[in-house]
Amino acid sequence: MLSSPTALLVAAQAAEVAPASGAGALAWLLFALPAFGAAVLFLAGRRADGWGHLLGCATVVGAFVLGLVLFTQALGAGPEQRTTELSLFTWIPVGALDVDFGLRLDPLSLTFVLLITGVGSLIHIYSIGYMSHDPGRRRFFAQLNLFVAAMLILVLGNNFVMLYLGWEGVGLASYLLIGFYQDRPSAATAAKKAFLMNRVGDVGLALAIFLLWTNLGTVQYSEVFASIGQLSPGIVLAVCVLLLLGACGKSGQFPLQAWLPDAMEGPTPVSALIHAATMVTAGVYLVARCNPIYDVSADGRLIVTLVGVVTLLLGAIIGCAYDDIKKVLAYSTVSQIGYMMLAVGLGPAGYALGIFHLLTHGFFKAGLFLGAGSVMHGMNDTVDMRHYGGLRKHMPVTFYTFALGYLALIGFPLLSGYYSKDAIIEAAAAQPGWRGLVMGGAAMLAAGLTAFYMTRLMLMTFFGQERWKDLRSTHVTADGSVEERAYHPHESPAVMTGPMIVLALGSIGAGFLLSANDRLVAWLAPTLGELQEADTGIIGHSAAVAGTLTLSALGVVVGYLVVGRRPTPVRRPEPVSLPVRAARKDLYANSINETLLARPGTWLCRMLVYVDNKGVDGLVNGTAALLGGSSGRLRRLQTGFVRSYAMSMLGGTVLLVAALLAVRFGTQS
């Protein structure tokens, strides 16, 4: 039996799903529109260079409008009528396996639809200006459309196989976008790294689906969730761990986080799309979607929370050590997704809180990445913050919008991050016993570190001495020569600053609007169940609030003392302490992965190749050589001369007579 009344309620609601009608019957257009845009832009080739970016934006905006219509329709219905399904066609009819190509429209999927298409539309519009001089702009928008289409299939599918289709589509699109600059070896390496590390997680997701099908005979969400209580605790725990492995790959969580910062090699709008509203949130979506499964396994939820705690600390520590503005934001994303994983690992006490922070993070982190892209746009694509300084006077819109995202991220009171991230910290601290102490303490410490590294970023970029005046950026021209360019910082065009302003407004008000009267919690209740207050832990509610604000303020002060009160050297000083050296090497995550996985995998591959070449192939080739050599030698006996055959017959006769005589005399003796 299921272990909680909430899980029973969710499973029962999942089993009673109404067919889609009205605007819901057109829900397939949500992913069909961007998929159509991608197909046209890929197939039209250079003929679409002049208008391809407009089509790419129009398809995603169209999907957003349809998403709003579906959201409004669901919002007007009662909680029990907000979950509908649309079966498009039978996709995989193989024996007992019957998988529909179907969609599930419920509060969780519609929330993600609005986030993906809404923030995705702003990023598409921003990209018109950012990629205006790039010869591959049409290809870029085709890949963006493909990415959005795959992500929508992922969140809209009504079964695990549909989810896996979107899951792999997102992996393919991210590979193309991260490696967009095909002439850069670093981009190609980063794309391969992301692709391969995600395949590790994808194996876990695939095995989880196999386990569910083997034991339940179905991959349909409603049927799996209604029947999950029939499985043994060991199988449920295995499913939970394997699902988590898939989530760690997509969301850049420990131990599969090393690919995510390298993904910065792609154009900055890609970073905003991947790190804010889409790919990295897929893992959080997976755990939240499978909440009836995790409700059955307390150990499975505990493992999720531990992964989240380790990751949020790891990302915050490494973020303090980088000078690359995009990588600082990338590790900030690693840390913030860790908060979301911690929340959904708390079970009914945190599912809705994880989605809440996911939504607010989509606003302020997308705004921060677009702001970083605006800075790069005005600074010859330089990402080294030591080459910045004093940019607030030259890029005022970028500065103010970026500052609002910064304040929201560090949890400044009354901004969006204050409502969502602090709610997670309070829920974690409220867990009973040592769990509340460890989880709440780690989350508060990471909040202080976040305030430090983001204050450092703000001061190095927008304040202080204008270090760029005495510097030059180095660029490789099309003919391979190297040239130096002076910096001329300037504000970005309106097509770029417009989306940044919209996202900044979300950074201000999204948290309050979603939390007022528990709007988001009530909206998600039909899918995630009612939010349950956790028991009072060692760290009380008031202590958690005060501790978080105090550590965040302390992080700001330390950031000012370290960076704001002294000149920033243009060249990064060599670290002298082990912690700083370790942080600048990603806490040796790449070295650990190479030592434990990559090198043993390479050695195993070489051994198998050797066994195949010398063993399997050697046996087959040796047998063929033996037969071939023997037949060649025996063929020499067939000379065609009668005298040779007569001599052979005489020799055989002599041997036969000799053998007979030997047997006879041997018997007599």
N, C-alpha and C positions, 0 to 999 in steps of 0.2 A: 504493500500500500504506500501511497505518497505520504511524505513525512510531515506535511503541514496543511492546514485548511486553505491557506492561500494557494498552495500548489494545486490542491484539488479544484479550487474555484477556477484557476487559470486553465487547467486541463479540460475541465468541463466546458468552459467558454470556447476553448480551441476546437473542441469536437463539434460544436454547433455553429457552423459557418453558413451564412446565406450567400446565394449566388449574386454576383454583381449585376446592377441594373443602372439605367440612366447614364450619367456621365461615367460611372464606374466601368461600363462596357467599353469605353474608349481608353481605359487605363494602359492598354498596350502601346498607345502612342507615346507614353512617357519615355520609353526606351527606343521606340521605333523612330522618333524624330531625330535624335542625335545619331542613331545608327545610320539613318538615311543620309544625314549630312556627311558622316564619315565616308560612306560608300561613294557618294558623288565626288567628294574632294579627292579621294584616292584615285578614282577611275578617270576623272576629268583631266588630271595632270596639270600641265602649265596653263592650259586654257582657263583654269579657274583662279589663276594668280591674282587677277584684278578684283574678283568679287568673292573669293573663297572665304575670307574672314567674315564677311557679312552673313553668308549662309551658315557658317559655324556658330555665330552668335545667335542668329534667328532661331535655329533648331532648339538650342538650350533654353532660350527665353520662352519659346512656345511650350516646351515641356514644363517650365516653371508656372506658366499661366494655367495649364491643365492641372498641375499639382495643386494650385490654389483652389481651383474649382472643386476638385475631389476632397480637399481638406475641408472646405466650407460645407460641402454636402455631408461629410462624416460628422462635422462639428454640430450640425443641426439635428442629427439623429441621436437617439438615446444610446447610452453606453453599450447596451446589449446588441444594438444594430450597427455598431461601428466596424465590425469585422465582416468582410465579404471576400469572396474568391471568384476569380474569372479563369475558367479553363479554356485555353485557346485551341489546343489540339493535343492528341495523344502523341507523345514524343518518343518514348522507349517502351514498346510492347514486346517484351521478351519473356516468354513463359509466365512465371508468377510475378515477374517484375513489370509493373505498369506505371510508368512515370508520365505525368501530364506536363505539358508546357503551360503552366498556369501561374497566376498572380494572386497574391494575398494582400488585400488592402485593409490595414488596421492602423490604429494610432501610431504604432512604432514605425511601420514602413512609410506611412505618410509623413511623419516627422522627418525621416531621413530624405524622402523625396524633396521636401521643401528646402532642406539644408543643401543637398547636392545640387539641385537645379538653381536655387537662389544664389548661393555663394558662387557656384559654378558660372552662372550668367555674369556676375560682376567680374570674375577672373577672365572670362572670355572677352568682355568689353575692354577691360584693362589691357589685355594682350594686343588689341588693335594698335594701341600706341606703342607698347613695349617692343613689339616685333615688327614695327612699321618698315624698318630698313633691312630686315632679314630676308634673304632670297628664299628661304624655306618656309615662309609664313603660311602658305597654303597647306603644306604638309603638317605643319605644327597644329593648325586648327583641325585638320582631319584626325590627328592623333588625340587631341583634346576631346573631340566629339566621341571617338571610340571609347575613351576612358570613361566619360560620363555615361554612355550607354551601358557599358559593362557594369558600372557601379549601380545603376538603377536596376538592372536584372538581378544583381546580388541581393539588394534589399527588398525587391518586390516578389521574388520567387516564393511559391507556396510549398516548396519541398527542398530537401537538402541537395538534390542533384541540380536543380535550378540555381541554388546558391553557389554550388561548386562551378557551374558554368560562368556565372558572373565573377566569381573569385579568380578563376584562371584568366578571364578576359581582362580584369584589372591588372593582373600580373603582366600580361603581354603588353598592354598599353603603357604601363609604367616603364617597362623595359625600353620601349620605343622613345618615350618622352625623356627619360633620364639620359639616354644616349643620343639625344637629338642632334647635338653637335658632333657629327660623325667624324670630323677631322681631328678631334681631340682624343688622344689615347686615354686620358684620365676619365673622360665621359664614357668611353666604351668599357673601361674597366669597372666603373661604378655601376653601369647598367647590368653587366654580367654578374657582378656581386649581388645586386638587389635581386636579380632573377633567380640565381642559384640558392640564396639564403631563403627566399620565399618558397622555393620548391621543397625545402626541408619541412617547413610548416605545413605546406599543402599535403605532404604525405600523411601527416597526422590527421588532417581533416578528412582525407580520403579513407583512412583506416577507421575513423569514427563512423563514417557513413556505412562502411562495410559491416561494422559491428551491429549497428542499428538494424540494417536490412537483414542480416543473418538471424538476429534474435527476435525481431518484431515482424519481419516480412513486409515492411513498408518504409518509405522515406518521406511520406507526406507529413508536414508539420503537425497537423491536427491529430492524425492517427498516432504518431510517435509520442506526442506529449500526453495523449490520453492513456497510452499503454505503458509508459516508462516505469510505472510502479511495479510492473510485473517482472522486471529484470532483477537479477541478484545484485547486491551492493558492489561486488567486485567488478561486474561488467559496467555498471553505471559509473563507477570511479574511473575505469579505463576510458570510457567515452568522454567523460569530463576532461581528463588529462589530454587526450588526443585532440579534442576541440580546442583546448587551451593552446596546444602546440601550434595549431593553425592560426589562432589569434595572435600568438607571439610573433609569428612570421610577418603577417600583414601589418600589425600595429607597432612593429619595432620594439618589442618587449624582450627583456632578458630571458634567455641568452641569445636571442636572434635580433639584437638591436643594432649591430655594427653596420648594416647596410644603409640605414636611414640617413645618417649625416652625409655619407658619400653621394646620396641622391641629389645633393645640392649642385652637382655638375650640370644638371638640366637647366633650362631657362627659369628665371625666378617665378613666373606664373605657374610653372609646373610644381615648384616647391610649395606655393600657396595652395594649389589644388590638392596635392598629395598629403601635405602636412596639416591641413586645416579641416577640410570638410569631407574628404572622401576616403582614400585608401587606408590611411592609418586608423581611421575610425571603424573600419570593417571588423577588426577583432573585437572591439567593444560591442558592436552590433551583434556579432555572433554569440557572445556570452549572454547578452541581454535577451536575444531571441530565444535561446535555449534555456531560459530561466526555469521552466518546469523540470528540466533534467538536473540542473544544478541545485534546485530545491530538494531533490531526493538525496544528494550527497553532500554532507557537511564537510567531508575531507576534500572533495573537489572544490568547494568554495574557498576553503582555507588555502589551498594551493594557489588559486587565482589571486587572493589577497597578498600572499607572500611574493608572488611574481610582481605584482603592482608596487609593493613597498620597495623591493630591491631596485626596480626600474626607476621609480621616481627619485630615489636618492642618487642612483648612478647618473642619470641625465642631468640632475642639478649640479652635481660635483664637477662633471666634465664641462658643463656650460660655463663654469667660472674661468676656464683656462684658455679658451680660444679667442683669437683676434679676428677671425673670419665672421662677418656679421651674419651670414646665412647659416653657418654651422652652429653659432650660438643659439639661433632660433630653432635649428633642427634639434639640438639636444634639449632645448626647452620643450619641444613637442614630445620627445621621448619621455621627459619627466611628467608632462601634463597628461599624456595617455596613461602613464603609470597611476596617476590619481584616479582616472576613470576605471581602470582595471581593479584598483583597490575597492572602488565603490561597488561595482557590479559583483565583486567577490563577497561582499557583505550580505548578499542575498536580498530578501524582501526589504531589508533596512537600507539598501543602497542602489538597487537597479535603476530607479527613477533618477537618483542623484547623479549616477554616472552619465546618463543621457542628458541631464541638465547641464553638466559641465561640458559635455561634448558639444552641445549647441552653442553655449556662450564662447567656448574655445574656438568654434568655427568662425565667429565674428572677429574676435580680437587677434587671433593668430593669423588669419587670412589678411587682416589689415596690417599686421606687423610685417609679414612677408612682402606684401605689395609695397609697403613703405620702404623696405630694404631694396626692393627692385627699383623704386623711384630714386633712392640715393645712388644706386649703381648707375642708373640711367644718366644722372647728372655728373657722375664721377668716373667716366670712361670704363664702366663695368668693373671697377676695382672693388674688391670685397674686404680688403684689409682695413680695419677700423683705425689702425695707426696712421693711415694716410688721410683720415678725415679731420674733423675738428671744426667747430664754429659754423656748421651747416644750417643752423636754424635761421640765420639771417638771409641765406640764399635760397632756402627751400621751406618757406613758412608753412604752406599747406601740408607738406610731407611731415614737418616737425610736429604740428599740432595733432594730426591724425595718428602719427606714430606714438606720440606721448599718451594719448588716450588709450591706445592698445597696451602700452607699457603699464599704465596705472591699473587697467583691468586685469592684466596678467599677474601682477604682484598682489592683487587682492585689496586694492585701495577701497576704503569704505564707500558703499553705494554704487560702485561700478559693477559690471556684470560678473567678473571673477570673484568679487567679494561674496556674492550670493551663492555661487555654485561651488567653488573650490573650498571655501570655508565650511559649507554644509557637509562636504565629504570628510573634512578633517574632524568635525564634530561627531559625525556618525562613527568614524573609525575610533576615536577616543572613547566613545560610549560603549565599546565592546567590553564584555566582562573580563576581569583578570588581566593576565599578562598581554593578551592580544590587544586590548585597548591601549595599554601603555606603550607597547612596541609600535603598533600601527599609528596611533595618534602622535606619538613623539616623533617618529620618522617623517610623517606628513608635515608637522609643524617645522621641523628642521629644514626640510626641502623648501618650504615657503620662504624661510629666511634666506636660503641660498639663491632662490629665484629672484628675490628682491635685490640681492647683491649683484648677480651677473647682469641683470637687466639694467640696473642703475649704471653699472660700468659701461654697458653698451651705449646707453643714452648720453653719458658724459663724453665718451670717446668720439661719438659721432656728431653730436649737435652742439656741444659746448667746448670751451677751452680754446687753445691756440689753433689758428687755421694752418695746420701743418702741411696741407696740400699745396700751399703757395710756393714752397721751395722744392717741390717734388715733381717727377714726371712718371707717367705710366708707360709701360712697355707693351707694344702690340706687334703681332706678326701679321704682315700684309698678305694679300692673296698670292703674291709672287715669292713668298717665303722670306722676304727681308724683314728686319726688325726696325721699328721706328719708335721714337719717344714722343709722347703727347703731353702738353700741359693740361692741368685740370681747370675746367671752367664750370663750376657747379651752377646749376640752374633748376628752376622748378619744372616739373613734368607737365605735359599738356593736359587739358581738361578731361580727355578720354581716359587718362590714368588717374588723375586726382579725384574724379567723380566717384568711382567705385570705392576709393579709399575713404572718402567722406561718409558714404553710406555705411561702410563697415565700422567706422569710428562711432557712428550713431548707435549701431548695434552694441558696440563695446560699452557704451554708456547705459543704454536702457534695456537691453535684452534680459539681463539678470532680474531686474525688478519686475518687468512685465511677465516673465515666465513663473516667477515665484509668488507673485501677489495672489492671495486667496488659493494658493496651491494649484494654480491653473495647470501647469505641466503635469504634476503628479496625478491630478484627477483625469486629465486627458489620456495619460498612459495606463491608467489602472486596468482597463479591459485587457491589455496585453501583458503588463508586468505585475498586476496585482496591486493591492493597496500598500502604501508605504508604511512599514512597521517601525515604530520607534525602538531603538536598541536599548538594552539595559544600561543603567548608569555604571560606567566603568571607574577605574582608579582616577582618571582625569575627568573632572566634571565638565559640564557644558560651559559654564562661565570661564573655567580655567583654560579650556581649549580655545575659546574666542580670544581671551586676553593673551594667551601664549602665542597664538598665530599672529595677532596684530603686533605684539612686542617684537617677535623675531623678524617679521617683515620690516618693521621700522628700523631695527638694528641692522638688517641687511642693507637698507638704503644708506644709513649713516656710515657704515663701514665702506660701502662702495664710494661714497663721497670722499672719505678720508684717504682711501687708497688711490683714487683716480682724480677726483676733482680738485685736490689741494696741491697737486704737483704736476709739472709738465709730463706729457706722455711721450716717451721716446719713440722715434720713428721705427727703429729696429727693435724687435722683441728681445728683451734680455734673456740670456740663457738661464733656465731654472737651476737653482742650486739645491733645492729640497726635493726629496723623493716624492712627496705627495703631488707637487706641482708637475714634476716630470711624468708621473703616472697619469695624472689628469690629461696632460697634453698628448699622451699616447692612448687616449680613450680607455684608461684603466686596464690597458693591455688586452682589451677584448679581442682585437684582431690577432694578437699573438696567441691568445688562448685558443681561439677557433682554429688557427693554423696548426697549432701543436696537437690539439686533441682530435680535430676532425679532418682538416685539409691534408696534412702530411700523412697520417695513417690511411686516409682514403687513397692518396696517391700511391703509397707503398702497396696497399691491397690491390689496386688496379694494375700496378706493374707486375705484382706476383701472379695475378690471374692471367695477364697477357703472357707472361713467361710460361705458366703451366699450359696455357692454350697452345702457344707456339711449339714448345718443346715436348709437352705431354700429349695432348689430344691430337694436334696436327702432326707431331712426331710419330705417334702410333699409326695414324692413318697413312701418312706419307711413307713411313718405314715399311708398312705392309705392302703398299703399292710398289715400292722400290724392290722389295724381296721377290714379289711375284714377277715384276718386270725383268729383274736380273736373272732369275731362275729360268724364265721362258727364253730369254736371249741365249743363255748357255745351252739349254736343251735343244734349241733350234739349230745349233751348230752340228748336232748329230745327224741331221737330215741333209746329207750332201748330194743325194741323187746318183751316187756311184754304186753299181752292183757289188763291186769288190769290197767296198766299205761295209755294206750290209752283210756280205758273206763272212767277212772277218769278225763282225759283231756277233753273228750267229755262232761261229766257231768259238769265240771267246766265251759266250754264254753257255755253250754246250760243255766246254772244258770245266767251267766253274760248277755247273750242275753235277757233272760226273764226279768231280772232286768232292763235292758236298755229300753225295750219296755214299761214296767209298768211305769218307770220314765217319759217317753215321754208322755204316755197317761194321767197320773194324772197331769202332768205339763200343758198339753193343756187345760184340764177341768178347772183348777184353773185360 
